[in-house]
Amino acid sequence: MTVLVLGTGELSSELVQSFQRLGTWSTAVPVPTGAAALRAVIDRHTPQLVVVQCPAADLGADVVAALAALDDVAVFPTPGALRLASDREALRTLAADELGLPTAPFWFAGSVDELTAVAEHAGLPLTVTPAANTDGAGRSVLSRLEDVDVAWHRAVAAGGDRVMAEAAVDVAAEFTVLTVRTQGPAGPVVQFCEPIGHRRENGGPLELWQPHQLSDSALDAARSIAARIAGKLGGTGLFTVDLLLGADADPAAGAEEVYFATVHSVLTGAGFVTTRSQRLSQFDLHARAILGLPVDTIMISPAAGEVSRPSADKAAVSRALPDALAVAESDVRLSGEVCVALATAPDVVRARDRAHQVAAALNQTAAINQAGK
């Protein structure tokens, strides 16, 4: 079995290793620049499976169309899922109107004038993002009508010519439910990992922890949303479903509100924590599901992580490794694209503290070295 992963970087590298451990010949290649380039890559590697590990926007419409036209190669996720997950407008409309999933109130605009009209009608503040799913790029909070033009240009500069304006909802937490969809004898089977909490402040590191504690009602609602949106995207593999927990929730009254935010049909950085927390990481789960092999989502330990950009001073980071790995139950992932500090503990609070210590050790040495220069 030959598996070709489209897209390079740490996520692709980890995924390739998971496929290789299952006896396949697997490699990752840069994203093809057009349909002809895709055909050349297919002819060179002659894979039975093609696994996309990059946003559909990076592939381009012609490459997605070419993937859909392949009749001698299985493609994961499906081209339809790639298109839908990359189009925030189509995805949000489908989630709210067709599936009836709870979402924050939203509007779409195709010009500065339309965005101004939305702001005047809906009121402020609004969160403005590109209609294309750009994984957070181009996002801004619009709190004054005078800033509509700035918010518009920031969003379209990140991708596309339309924007989504979303009413500000008081949020108690942002979390992710990794959803694994496999094919059983009686039809599709869906399994869920424990919720992963995450936050990022002022462009800082992405903080992760698992499990993120939810009430039984909120957990049921989150899993229901995740199952329905993954089922709509279809196919097999792992889907990353991002959700919001309303801050005005009343757990005692069972009135917690869980909102659908978005879904990714490719692996994301939020799942890095599963390399320490689960028996099977997100990479192993994705590979097994695609190959039609049994999976389980057993969590073996609470864990936490911090994901940041790597320091340009590689030597300083290397010198920091002894201190970073001296933290109890710690681990790191270092590459040219990402720096991941990880730790486990008997509970999430201690795991988060340990992961922060690991990240601080890596960053402090590099910062001191840079200041000395």
C-alpha positions as CSV (number, residue, x, y, z in Angstrom):
1,M,0.0,0.0,0.0
2,T,1.4,3.4,-1.0
3,V,0.1,6.5,0.7
4,L,0.8,10.0,-0.6
5,V,0.3,12.9,1.8
6,L,-0.2,16.3,0.1
7,G,1.4,19.0,2.3
8,T,4.5,19.2,4.3
9,G,5.3,20.3,7.9
10,E,5.2,18.8,11.3
11,L,1.6,17.6,11.1
12,S,2.3,15.8,7.8
13,S,5.5,14.3,9.1
14,E,3.8,12.8,12.2
15,L,1.0,11.5,9.9
16,V,3.5,9.9,7.6
17,Q,5.1,8.1,10.5
18,S,1.7,6.8,11.7
19,F,1.0,5.4,8.2
20,Q,4.5,3.9,8.0
21,R,4.1,2.1,11.4
22,L,1.1,0.4,9.9
23,G,3.2,-1.2,7.1
24,T,2.5,1.3,4.3
25,W,5.0,3.0,2.1
26,S,4.2,6.7,2.8
27,T,5.7,10.0,2.0
28,A,4.7,13.7,2.1
29,V,5.1,16.0,-0.9
30,P,4.6,19.8,-1.3
31,V,1.2,20.9,-2.4
32,P,1.0,20.7,-6.2
33,T,0.6,24.0,-8.0
34,G,-2.1,22.9,-10.5
35,A,-3.9,19.9,-12.0
36,A,-1.0,19.0,-14.3
37,A,1.4,19.1,-11.3
38,L,-0.9,16.8,-9.3
39,R,-1.1,14.3,-12.2
40,A,2.7,14.3,-12.4
41,V,3.0,13.6,-8.7
42,I,0.5,10.8,-8.9
43,D,2.3,9.2,-11.9
44,R,5.6,9.4,-10.1
45,H,4.5,7.8,-6.8
46,T,1.6,5.7,-8.1
47,P,-0.3,5.7,-4.7
48,Q,-3.4,3.8,-3.8
49,L,-4.3,6.5,-1.3
50,V,-3.9,10.3,-1.4
51,V,-4.3,12.0,2.0
52,V,-4.6,15.8,1.9
53,Q,-3.0,17.5,4.9
54,C,-3.4,21.2,4.0
55,P,-6.3,23.6,3.7
56,A,-8.3,23.3,0.5
57,A,-7.6,27.0,-0.1
58,D,-3.9,26.0,-0.4
59,L,-4.7,23.4,-3.0
60,G,-6.6,25.6,-5.3
61,A,-9.9,24.9,-7.0
62,D,-8.3,23.2,-10.0
63,V,-6.4,20.7,-7.8
64,V,-9.5,19.9,-5.8
65,A,-11.4,19.3,-9.0
66,A,-8.5,17.1,-10.3
67,L,-8.6,15.1,-7.0
68,A,-12.3,14.6,-7.5
69,A,-11.7,13.3,-11.0
70,L,-9.2,10.6,-9.9
71,D,-10.8,7.2,-10.5
72,D,-7.8,5.0,-9.7
73,V,-6.9,6.6,-6.4
74,A,-8.8,6.9,-3.1
75,V,-8.7,10.5,-1.7
76,F,-9.1,11.4,1.9
77,P,-10.8,13.6,3.0
78,T,-13.3,13.6,0.2
79,P,-13.0,16.5,-2.3
80,G,-16.5,17.6,-1.2
81,A,-15.4,17.7,2.4
82,L,-12.3,19.7,1.5
83,R,-14.4,22.3,-0.4
84,L,-17.0,22.6,2.3
85,A,-14.5,22.9,5.2
86,S,-12.5,25.6,3.4
87,D,-15.6,27.7,2.6
88,R,-16.8,29.4,5.9
89,E,-19.9,30.8,4.2
90,A,-21.1,27.5,2.8
91,L,-20.2,25.7,6.0
92,R,-21.8,28.1,8.4
93,T,-25.0,28.3,6.2
94,L,-25.2,24.5,6.1
95,A,-24.6,24.1,9.8
96,A,-27.2,26.7,10.8
97,D,-29.9,26.3,8.1
98,E,-29.7,22.7,7.0
99,L,-28.5,20.9,10.2
100,G,-30.0,23.3,12.7
101,L,-26.8,23.5,14.7
102,P,-26.6,26.3,17.3
103,T,-24.2,29.1,16.1
104,A,-23.5,32.7,17.0
105,P,-25.6,35.1,14.9
106,F,-23.7,35.7,11.6
107,W,-23.8,37.7,8.4
108,F,-21.8,37.7,5.2
109,A,-20.7,40.8,3.3
110,G,-19.1,41.3,-0.1
111,S,-18.0,45.0,0.2
112,V,-17.2,47.7,2.7
113,D,-20.7,49.1,2.3
114,E,-22.3,45.8,3.0
115,L,-20.2,45.3,6.1
116,T,-21.2,48.8,7.2
117,A,-24.8,47.9,6.8
118,V,-24.4,44.7,8.8
119,A,-22.7,46.6,11.6
120,E,-25.5,49.2,11.7
121,H,-28.1,46.5,11.7
122,A,-26.5,44.0,14.1
123,G,-24.8,46.3,16.4
124,L,-21.3,46.2,17.8
125,P,-19.0,44.6,18.6
126,L,-18.7,42.1,15.7
127,T,-15.9,39.6,14.9
128,V,-14.9,39.9,11.3
129,T,-13.1,37.1,9.5
130,P,-12.5,36.0,5.9
131,A,-15.4,33.9,4.4
132,A,-12.6,31.6,3.3
133,N,-11.5,29.4,6.2
134,T,-8.1,30.8,6.8
135,D,-7.5,29.2,10.3
136,G,-7.6,32.5,12.2
137,A,-5.7,34.8,9.7
138,G,-7.4,38.1,9.0
139,R,-9.5,38.1,12.1
140,S,-10.4,41.4,13.9
141,V,-12.9,42.6,16.4
142,L,-15.0,45.5,15.1
143,S,-16.0,47.8,17.9
144,R,-16.4,51.2,16.1
145,L,-18.1,52.0,12.8
146,E,-15.1,54.1,11.8
147,D,-13.0,50.9,11.7
148,V,-15.2,49.0,9.2
149,D,-12.8,49.7,6.4
150,V,-9.8,48.5,8.4
151,A,-11.6,45.2,9.4
152,W,-12.7,44.7,5.8
153,H,-9.2,45.1,4.3
154,R,-7.6,42.9,7.0
155,A,-10.0,40.1,6.2
156,V,-9.8,40.1,2.4
157,A,-6.0,40.5,2.6
158,A,-5.9,37.1,4.3
159,G,-8.0,35.4,1.5
160,G,-11.1,35.8,-0.7
161,D,-13.4,38.7,-1.4
162,R,-16.1,38.1,1.1
163,V,-16.1,38.3,4.9
164,M,-18.2,36.9,7.8
165,A,-19.4,39.2,10.6
166,E,-20.3,37.3,13.7
167,A,-22.1,38.7,16.8
168,A,-19.9,38.7,19.9
169,V,-21.1,35.9,22.2
170,D,-20.0,35.7,25.8
171,V,-17.8,32.6,25.8
172,A,-16.8,30.7,28.9
173,A,-14.5,28.3,26.9
174,E,-13.3,27.3,23.5
175,F,-12.8,23.6,22.9
176,T,-12.3,21.0,20.3
177,V,-13.8,17.5,19.9
178,L,-11.7,15.2,17.7
179,T,-14.3,13.0,15.9
180,V,-13.2,9.8,14.3
181,R,-15.5,8.4,11.5
182,T,-15.0,4.8,10.4
183,Q,-16.9,2.3,8.3
184,G,-18.4,-0.6,10.2
185,P,-20.3,-3.7,8.9
186,A,-23.6,-1.9,9.5
187,G,-22.5,1.5,8.3
188,P,-20.6,4.5,9.6
189,V,-19.3,4.4,13.2
190,V,-18.4,7.6,15.1
191,Q,-16.1,7.9,18.1
192,F,-15.0,10.9,20.1
193,C,-11.9,11.9,21.9
194,E,-12.2,13.7,25.3
195,P,-12.7,17.4,24.7
196,I,-9.5,19.5,24.2
197,G,-9.5,23.0,25.8
198,H,-7.5,25.7,24.1
199,R,-6.8,29.4,24.2
200,R,-4.5,31.9,22.6
201,E,-4.0,35.5,23.9
202,N,-2.6,38.4,21.9
203,G,-0.9,36.2,19.3
204,G,0.9,34.2,22.0
205,P,1.3,30.4,22.1
206,L,-1.6,28.1,21.6
207,E,-2.3,26.6,25.0
208,L,-3.9,23.1,24.9
209,W,-5.2,20.7,27.6
210,Q,-7.1,17.5,27.7
211,P,-9.6,16.7,29.1
212,H,-11.5,20.0,29.2
213,Q,-14.2,19.5,31.8
214,L,-17.8,19.8,30.6
215,S,-21.1,19.0,32.3
216,D,-22.8,15.9,31.0
217,S,-25.4,18.0,29.1
218,A,-22.7,20.1,27.4
219,L,-20.7,17.1,26.5
220,D,-23.7,15.4,25.0
221,A,-24.5,18.5,23.0
222,A,-20.9,18.8,21.8
223,R,-20.8,15.2,20.6
224,S,-24.1,15.5,18.9
225,I,-22.9,18.6,17.0
226,A,-19.6,16.9,16.1
227,A,-21.3,13.8,14.8
228,R,-23.8,15.6,12.7
229,I,-21.2,17.9,11.0
230,A,-18.7,15.0,10.5
231,G,-21.5,12.9,9.0
232,K,-22.4,15.7,6.6
233,L,-18.8,16.0,5.4
234,G,-18.7,12.2,4.9
235,G,-16.0,9.8,4.3
236,T,-13.6,8.3,6.9
237,G,-10.9,9.8,9.0
238,L,-10.5,12.3,11.8
239,F,-12.4,15.6,11.9
240,T,-11.5,18.5,14.1
241,V,-14.7,20.1,15.4
242,D,-14.3,23.5,17.1
243,L,-17.0,24.6,19.6
244,L,-17.8,27.4,22.0
245,L,-19.4,27.1,25.5
246,G,-21.6,30.1,26.3
247,A,-20.6,32.1,29.4
248,D,-24.2,32.7,30.4
249,A,-24.7,28.9,30.9
250,D,-26.4,27.6,34.0
251,P,-25.2,24.1,34.6
252,A,-27.5,23.5,37.6
253,A,-30.5,24.3,35.4
254,G,-29.1,22.3,32.4
255,A,-29.1,25.4,30.3
256,E,-25.6,25.3,29.0
257,E,-25.3,26.4,25.4
258,V,-22.8,24.9,23.1
259,Y,-22.2,26.6,19.8
260,F,-20.7,25.2,16.6
261,A,-17.7,27.3,15.4
262,T,-16.1,25.4,12.5
263,V,-14.8,22.0,11.4
264,H,-11.5,21.0,9.8
265,S,-11.3,18.0,7.6
266,V,-7.5,17.9,8.0
267,L,-5.4,17.6,11.2
268,T,-4.7,20.7,13.2
269,G,-2.3,21.8,16.0
270,A,-5.0,21.3,18.6
271,G,-4.4,17.6,18.4
272,F,-0.7,17.7,19.3
273,V,-1.7,17.1,22.9
274,T,-3.0,13.6,22.0
275,T,0.6,12.4,21.4
276,R,0.9,12.3,25.2
277,S,-2.7,12.0,26.4
278,Q,-4.1,9.1,24.4
279,R,-3.2,5.6,23.5
280,L,-3.6,6.5,19.9
281,S,-2.7,10.1,18.8
282,Q,-4.7,12.0,16.3
283,F,-2.2,10.9,13.7
284,D,-2.6,7.2,14.5
285,L,-6.4,7.6,14.6
286,H,-6.5,9.3,11.2
287,A,-4.3,6.7,9.6
288,R,-6.2,3.8,11.1
289,A,-9.6,5.2,10.1
290,I,-8.4,5.8,6.5
291,L,-6.9,2.3,6.2
292,G,-10.1,0.7,7.6
293,L,-8.4,-0.5,10.8
294,P,-9.9,-0.7,14.3
295,V,-9.5,2.5,16.4
296,D,-10.1,3.5,20.0
297,T,-10.1,6.9,21.6
298,I,-8.9,5.8,25.1
299,M,-7.2,8.6,27.1
300,I,-4.4,7.4,29.2
301,S,-3.4,10.6,31.1
302,P,-4.4,14.2,31.4
303,A,-2.0,16.3,29.3
304,A,-1.3,19.8,28.2
305,G,0.8,21.6,25.7
306,E,1.9,24.9,24.3
307,V,2.4,25.4,20.6
308,S,4.5,28.3,19.3
309,R,6.7,29.4,16.5
310,P,10.2,28.0,16.8
311,S,13.1,30.3,17.8
312,A,15.5,31.3,15.0
313,D,18.3,30.5,17.4
314,K,18.4,26.7,17.1
315,A,21.6,26.4,19.1
316,A,20.0,28.2,22.1
317,V,17.0,25.9,22.0
318,S,19.2,22.8,21.9
319,R,21.0,24.1,25.0
320,A,17.7,24.6,26.7
321,L,16.5,21.0,26.1
322,P,18.1,19.6,29.3
323,D,16.2,22.1,31.5
324,A,13.0,21.7,29.5
325,L,13.0,17.9,29.6
326,A,13.9,17.9,33.3
327,V,10.3,18.9,34.0
328,A,8.4,15.8,35.2
329,E,6.6,13.8,32.5
330,S,7.6,16.3,29.7
331,D,8.2,16.0,26.0
332,V,8.9,18.4,23.1
333,R,8.4,18.5,19.4
334,L,10.8,20.8,17.6
335,S,11.0,21.4,13.9
336,G,11.4,24.3,11.5
337,E,7.7,25.0,11.6
338,V,6.6,24.5,15.2
339,C,7.8,24.3,18.8
340,V,5.5,22.1,20.9
341,A,6.0,21.8,24.7
342,L,4.1,18.9,26.2
343,A,3.5,17.4,29.7
344,T,1.3,14.9,31.5
345,A,0.2,14.8,35.1
346,P,-2.4,13.2,37.4
347,D,-4.7,16.2,36.7
348,V,-5.1,18.9,34.0
349,V,-4.0,21.8,36.4
350,R,-0.6,20.3,37.0
351,A,-0.2,19.2,33.4
352,R,-0.8,22.8,32.2
353,D,1.7,24.1,34.8
354,R,4.3,21.6,33.6
355,A,3.7,22.3,29.9
356,H,4.2,26.0,30.7
357,Q,7.5,25.2,32.5
358,V,8.7,23.3,29.5
359,A,7.8,26.2,27.1
360,A,9.3,28.7,29.4
361,A,12.6,26.8,29.6
362,L,12.8,26.6,25.8
363,N,11.9,30.3,25.3
364,Q,13.9,31.8,28.1
365,T,17.3,30.5,27.0
366,A,16.6,31.7,23.4
367,A,15.4,35.1,24.6
368,I,18.5,35.6,26.8
369,N,20.8,34.6,24.0
370,Q,19.0,37.0,21.6
371,A,19.2,39.8,24.2
372,G,23.0,39.2,24.5
373,K,23.4,39.8,20.8
